[in-house]
Amino acid sequence: MAVDMTEIKRNSDWYYANLDSLLPKYTGKYIGISDCSVVGVFNTFSDGVDEMIGAGHRPGSFIVHQCVDLEEEKKRFFSRMPRMVFREVSK
């Protein structure tokens, strides 16, 4: 099954455009976003994906994203980067 990236991008763009209003309510939580609105709040990424699919959202029609400020997101991304590069090189 091919996933249409259009909805993923649209929901992701909405998340970043609304991050300032989302942070006070959802900081640290994983939020499920579909049709450009928060439709679920979860403690883990896995719980979010499982519950979104269980609620009838098809893969590709939603995102699950941890609600953190951009600086925190950058730190997490770059702290994982060496491991990701190492794994690719070591295969």
FENMO-V316921 format. One record per residue. RES is the residue in one letter. PSI is psi in degrees with one decimal (NA if undefined). BURIAL is # if it has 16 or more other C-alpha atoms within 10 Angstrom, else .. D_CENTER is the distance of its C-alpha to the mean C-alpha in Angstrom with 1 decimal. Layout:
BEGIN
res=RES psi=PSI burial=BURIAL d_center=D_CENTER
res=RES psi=PSI burial=BURIAL d_center=D_CENTER
END
This chain:
BEGIN
res=M psi=121.7 burial=. d_center=20.6
res=A psi=142.3 burial=. d_center=19.1
res=V psi=129.0 burial=. d_center=15.7
res=D psi=114.9 burial=. d_center=16.1
res=M psi=-9.5 burial=. d_center=13.6
res=T psi=-47.2 burial=. d_center=14.9
res=E psi=-37.9 burial=# d_center=12.8
res=I psi=-46.4 burial=# d_center=9.5
res=K psi=-43.0 burial=. d_center=10.9
res=R psi=-45.1 burial=# d_center=12.3
res=N psi=-37.7 burial=# d_center=9.3
res=S psi=-44.4 burial=# d_center=7.6
res=D psi=-40.6 burial=. d_center=11.1
res=W psi=-42.4 burial=# d_center=11.5
res=Y psi=-52.5 burial=# d_center=8.8
res=Y psi=-34.8 burial=. d_center=10.6
res=A psi=-26.7 burial=. d_center=13.9
res=N psi=11.2 burial=. d_center=13.6
res=L psi=-41.4 burial=# d_center=12.2
res=D psi=-35.2 burial=. d_center=15.7
res=S psi=-20.7 burial=. d_center=16.2
res=L psi=-36.0 burial=# d_center=13.1
res=L psi=-46.5 burial=. d_center=13.7
res=P psi=-31.0 burial=. d_center=17.1
res=K psi=-32.1 burial=. d_center=16.0
res=Y psi=10.5 burial=# d_center=12.7
res=T psi=126.9 burial=. d_center=12.9
res=G psi=-17.6 burial=# d_center=11.8
res=K psi=159.1 burial=# d_center=10.4
res=Y psi=129.0 burial=# d_center=7.2
res=I psi=139.7 burial=# d_center=7.2
res=G psi=126.8 burial=# d_center=7.4
res=I psi=126.8 burial=# d_center=8.2
res=S psi=141.5 burial=# d_center=11.1
res=D psi=39.8 burial=. d_center=14.0
res=C psi=41.7 burial=# d_center=12.7
res=S psi=154.1 burial=. d_center=12.8
res=V psi=123.2 burial=# d_center=11.4
res=V psi=-2.3 burial=. d_center=12.7
res=G psi=151.5 burial=. d_center=11.8
res=V psi=131.5 burial=# d_center=11.4
res=F psi=159.5 burial=# d_center=11.2
res=N psi=-26.6 burial=. d_center=12.5
res=T psi=160.2 burial=. d_center=10.7
res=F psi=-45.6 burial=# d_center=7.8
res=S psi=-44.1 burial=. d_center=10.8
res=D psi=-42.0 burial=. d_center=12.2
res=G psi=-48.9 burial=# d_center=9.3
res=V psi=-47.7 burial=# d_center=9.6
res=D psi=-46.0 burial=. d_center=13.3
res=E psi=-34.2 burial=# d_center=13.8
res=M psi=-45.4 burial=# d_center=12.1
res=I psi=-40.6 burial=. d_center=14.3
res=G psi=-27.8 burial=. d_center=17.1
res=A psi=1.5 burial=. d_center=17.0
res=G psi=4.4 burial=. d_center=17.7
res=H psi=127.2 burial=. d_center=14.6
res=R psi=146.6 burial=. d_center=15.2
res=P psi=134.5 burial=# d_center=12.8
res=G psi=-12.6 burial=. d_center=11.9
res=S psi=-0.1 burial=# d_center=12.3
res=F psi=166.7 burial=# d_center=8.9
res=I psi=155.8 burial=# d_center=5.1
res=V psi=122.3 burial=# d_center=3.6
res=H psi=136.8 burial=# d_center=2.1
res=Q psi=129.1 burial=# d_center=5.6
res=C psi=99.8 burial=# d_center=8.0
res=V psi=157.2 burial=# d_center=10.4
res=D psi=163.4 burial=. d_center=12.9
res=L psi=-36.0 burial=. d_center=12.9
res=E psi=-43.1 burial=. d_center=15.7
res=E psi=-41.1 burial=. d_center=14.0
res=E psi=-41.7 burial=. d_center=11.0
res=K psi=-43.4 burial=. d_center=13.9
res=K psi=-44.9 burial=. d_center=15.8
res=R psi=-41.8 burial=. d_center=13.3
res=F psi=-51.0 burial=. d_center=12.9
res=F psi=-26.2 burial=. d_center=16.7
res=S psi=-23.0 burial=. d_center=17.7
res=R psi=-20.0 burial=. d_center=16.1
res=M psi=-48.4 burial=. d_center=17.6
res=P psi=-37.6 burial=. d_center=21.2
res=R psi=-39.7 burial=. d_center=20.3
res=M psi=-43.7 burial=. d_center=18.4
res=V psi=-44.6 burial=. d_center=21.5
res=F psi=-44.2 burial=. d_center=23.9
res=R psi=-40.3 burial=. d_center=22.5
res=E psi=-41.7 burial=. d_center=22.9
res=V psi=-36.6 burial=. d_center=26.3
res=S psi=-8.6 burial=. d_center=27.5
res=K psi=NA burial=. d_center=26.9
END
